[in-house]
Amino acid sequence: MGLLAMFRRRPHERAGFELYGAAVAAARDPWLFAQLGVPDTVEGRFDLVSLHVALLIRRLRTDADARGPGLAQAVFDAMFADMDVNLREMGVGDLSVGKRVRRMWEAFHGRALAYEAALDSPDATALAEALARNVWRGDAPEGAPAALAGRARDQAAHLAAQGMAALAAGQAAFLPAAGLADGA
């Protein structure tokens, strides 16, 4: 049985990758870079992916449905499997990949905790402050952190309104590209 277990798929694996893909697509919204001045760098893209994945994982983890935590773990696993592949494609050596992925995991974990605490906080500026610290490293364009915080809160509410059946099937709908809403 031990050998067969190696070939068995983990529960929610496919859904986790599909949900992660939806979060990545939302994080690639050109409006975030063009209008909010998020740096279009590896770090800036990682920060936006981290934000959207953190919102999705929070949604899954807090659902009363028993599938929620398993799906949240599957999204997390998909993210870091993708980070591993991306680092290798960028030419990071095999011996360094594990260390880099661990640093990315630690960065993601810290951000996710900060964003969750800020979303749960009665302080309306807490999320904007956390985003300014992480996304722009304290050097944000005026108003950008508050705009991104508003967008993140809207995404969180939009995700909360989606049923677990769709999420368990790998279908997460993030809000459409921000630039489309105002005709840009």
Buried (B, 14 or more C-beta within 10 A) or exposed (E): EEEEEEEEEEEBBBBBBBBBBBBBEBBBBEBBBEBBBBBEEEBBBBBBBBBBBBBBBBBBBEBEBEBBBBBBBBBBBBBBBBBBEBBEEEEBEEEEBEEBBEEBBEBBEEBBEBBBEBBEEEEEEBBBBBBBBBBBEEEBEEEBBBBBBEBBBEBBEBBEEBEBEEBBEBBBEBBEBBBEEEEE
